[in-house]
Amino acid sequence: MNAKDNSRTSFDRQAAAYDIDRNGSHARTVYRPVLDMDPEQFYREEAASQASC
């Protein structure tokens, strides 16, 4: 198995529990406002942010 396959296998193992275990806790804490946001609102704000750059 090469490095890319090893990486993919490792990622896939972690992904199943990422939303509930400690591996994802930092991201869930930092990005809570994004996770709670309505997807349409998120894309509108992202588009507005990109337009002002």
C-alpha positions as CSV (number, residue, x, y, z in Angstrom):
1,M,0.0,0.0,0.0
2,N,1.4,3.4,-1.0
3,A,1.3,6.6,1.1
4,K,-1.8,7.9,-0.7
5,D,-3.7,4.7,0.1
6,N,-2.5,4.8,3.7
7,S,-3.7,8.4,4.0
8,R,-7.1,7.6,2.5
9,T,-7.6,4.6,4.7
10,S,-6.7,6.6,7.8
11,F,-9.0,9.4,6.9
12,D,-11.9,7.1,6.2
13,R,-11.5,5.4,9.6
14,Q,-11.6,8.8,11.4
15,A,-14.4,10.2,9.2
16,A,-17.0,7.9,10.6
17,A,-16.8,9.3,14.1
18,Y,-15.4,12.8,13.4
19,D,-18.7,14.5,14.1
20,I,-19.0,13.0,17.6
21,D,-15.5,12.2,18.9
22,R,-12.6,14.3,20.2
23,N,-10.9,14.4,16.8
24,G,-13.5,16.9,15.6
25,S,-14.2,18.7,18.9
26,H,-11.9,21.7,18.1
27,A,-13.5,22.2,14.7
28,R,-17.0,21.9,16.1
29,T,-16.1,24.5,18.7
30,V,-14.4,27.0,16.5
31,Y,-16.9,26.7,13.6
32,R,-20.1,26.4,15.6
33,P,-21.6,29.6,14.0
34,V,-21.0,28.1,10.6
35,L,-22.4,24.7,11.5
36,D,-25.6,26.4,12.9
37,M,-26.0,28.7,10.0
38,D,-28.6,28.1,7.3
39,P,-26.7,26.9,4.2
40,E,-28.3,29.5,1.9
41,Q,-27.3,32.2,4.3
42,F,-23.8,30.8,4.5
43,Y,-23.4,30.9,0.7
44,R,-24.9,34.4,0.4
45,E,-22.4,35.7,3.0
46,E,-19.5,33.8,1.4
47,A,-20.4,35.3,-2.0
48,A,-20.6,38.8,-0.5
49,S,-17.2,38.3,1.2
50,Q,-15.6,37.2,-2.1
51,A,-17.1,40.1,-4.0
52,S,-15.5,42.6,-1.6
53,C,-12.0,41.2,-2.0
